[in-house]
Amino acid sequence: MIKTIFVFRTEAIVTAFDEDNQPHVHRSLFYYAYTNVTPSGKWHGLERHDHFGYCYGWAVNQSSCTILITENVYVVASNLCCIALPGNFGVPRDWLKSATWLGIEQIHGRNVDHWYAWEHEYWSEVDEPRNGVRYSGPNFKTPRQFTDYDAWEVAPQDPTLFDLPKDTDCSQPCS
């Protein structure tokens, strides 16, 4: 049984730039969960990113894919399941702990807090920190990406969202 604390869900419009600096605007659905059922007993982030319209160059000729972050970073699509990055790169629960706060700014008519951490920038509404979070920075095979999140839902989610597909070999590195 997975014990979780905080399960988040949101949709977003993502503009991901490929290695030729071409923009790929697509819609994504993001899930984040945290569990302490790990060999070390430490909290561990789980993520699922369902991308519709672009798959960062991994699932070639496929319009949608899932990036699943559990014990590794997996790419899952029709007839594809592979390891994009070994190890867990889930966003930690205390991800802003070592971030630098750059102040309050106004973006699109909203007062937002501006943060910088690990070559990434983040903005969130001052009065509603879970709404209007924006993100910019390198991500996987993308040299640069800008994500504009919708409002976040904090609610229980189906725990199988973070499972790899059954009867599929997902042990090989992505090419």
C-alpha positions in Angstrom: 0.0 0.0 0.0 1.3 3.4 -0.9 1.0 6.0 1.8 0.8 9.5 0.2 0.7 13.0 1.4 -0.5 15.7 -1.0 -1.7 14.6 -4.4 -1.8 17.4 -6.9 -3.4 17.5 -10.4 -3.4 20.3 -12.9 -3.6 20.9 -16.7 -1.2 23.2 -18.5 -0.3 24.7 -21.8 3.4 23.9 -22.5 5.7 25.5 -25.0 8.7 23.2 -25.4 11.6 24.2 -27.6 13.4 21.4 -29.4 17.1 21.2 -30.1 16.6 23.3 -33.2 14.9 26.0 -31.1 11.5 25.3 -32.7 8.6 25.8 -30.4 6.1 22.9 -29.8 2.9 24.2 -28.0 0.9 21.4 -26.5 -1.5 20.6 -23.7 -0.4 18.5 -20.7 -2.0 17.0 -17.6 0.2 16.7 -14.6 -0.1 14.6 -11.4 2.2 14.8 -8.4 2.1 12.5 -5.3 4.5 11.9 -2.5 5.1 8.6 -0.7 7.3 7.4 2.2 7.0 3.7 1.2 10.6 3.5 0.0 13.6 1.4 1.0 15.0 4.4 2.9 11.7 5.5 4.4 12.3 9.0 3.0 9.7 10.9 1.1 9.7 10.2 -2.6 8.0 12.2 -5.4 6.0 10.5 -8.0 5.0 12.3 -11.2 2.9 11.6 -14.2 2.9 14.0 -17.2 0.4 13.2 -19.9 1.5 15.2 -23.0 -0.9 15.7 -25.9 0.6 16.8 -29.2 4.3 16.5 -28.5 6.6 14.0 -26.8 10.0 15.7 -26.6 11.5 13.7 -29.5 11.0 10.3 -27.8 7.8 8.8 -29.2 8.5 9.7 -32.8 5.4 9.8 -35.1 3.1 9.6 -32.0 1.1 12.6 -31.0 0.8 11.7 -27.3 2.9 10.1 -24.5 3.3 9.9 -20.8 6.4 10.7 -18.9 6.3 8.7 -15.6 8.6 9.5 -12.8 8.8 6.8 -10.2 12.1 4.9 -9.5 13.3 6.1 -12.9 12.0 8.5 -15.6 10.0 6.5 -18.1 8.5 7.4 -21.5 5.3 5.5 -22.2 3.5 5.6 -25.5 1.8 3.2 -27.9 4.3 0.4 -28.4 6.9 2.2 -26.4 8.1 2.0 -22.8 11.7 2.9 -22.0 13.9 4.6 -19.4 14.6 8.2 -20.3 16.7 8.9 -17.2 17.8 6.4 -14.6 16.9 7.5 -11.0 14.1 9.5 -9.6 13.9 13.2 -10.5 10.6 13.9 -8.9 10.1 17.4 -7.6 10.9 17.2 -3.9 8.2 18.3 -1.3 10.4 21.1 -0.2 11.5 22.2 -3.7 11.5 25.9 -2.8 13.7 25.4 0.3 16.9 26.3 -1.6 15.3 28.6 -4.2 16.0 32.3 -4.3 13.0 34.6 -4.0 13.4 37.4 -6.6 10.5 39.4 -5.4 6.9 40.2 -6.4 6.2 41.0 -10.0 3.1 41.6 -12.1 2.5 39.2 -15.0 -0.7 39.1 -17.1 -2.3 41.4 -14.5 -1.5 39.1 -11.6 0.8 39.8 -8.6 3.2 36.9 -8.5 6.1 35.7 -6.5 9.2 35.0 -8.6 11.6 32.2 -7.6 14.8 30.8 -9.1 16.3 27.4 -8.4 18.4 24.9 -10.4 18.4 26.8 -13.7 14.6 27.1 -13.5 12.3 30.0 -12.9 8.9 29.8 -11.2 6.1 32.3 -10.7 3.0 31.8 -8.5 0.1 34.1 -7.5 0.8 35.9 -4.3 -2.7 35.4 -2.9 -3.4 31.9 -4.4 0.0 30.1 -4.5 -1.4 27.0 -6.2 -2.9 29.0 -9.0 -1.2 30.4 -12.0 2.2 28.8 -11.3 4.5 29.3 -14.3 7.7 27.5 -14.9 10.6 28.1 -17.3 13.8 26.2 -17.7 15.5 23.2 -19.3 13.6 19.9 -19.0 14.7 16.5 -20.2 15.6 16.7 -23.9 14.2 20.3 -24.1 16.8 23.1 -23.8 14.0 25.5 -22.8 10.4 25.1 -21.9 7.7 27.4 -20.6 4.7 25.9 -18.7 1.6 27.8 -17.8 -0.4 25.7 -15.3 -4.1 26.0 -14.6 -5.4 25.9 -11.0 -4.1 23.0 -8.9 -6.5 20.4 -7.5 -5.5 18.8 -4.2 -7.4 15.6 -4.0 -7.0 11.8 -3.9 -6.1 10.2 -7.3 -6.1 6.7 -8.6 -2.8 5.2 -7.3 -2.5 3.1 -10.5 -1.8 6.4 -12.3 1.9 5.9 -11.4 2.1 2.2 -12.5 4.1 1.1 -15.5 2.0 -0.7 -18.2 1.4 -4.4 -17.5 3.1 -7.1 -19.7 5.5 -4.5 -21.2 9.2 -4.4 -20.9 10.2 -1.0 -19.7 13.8 -1.8 -18.7 15.6 -0.6 -21.7 17.0 3.0 -22.2 15.2 5.2 -24.6 17.1 5.8 -27.9 
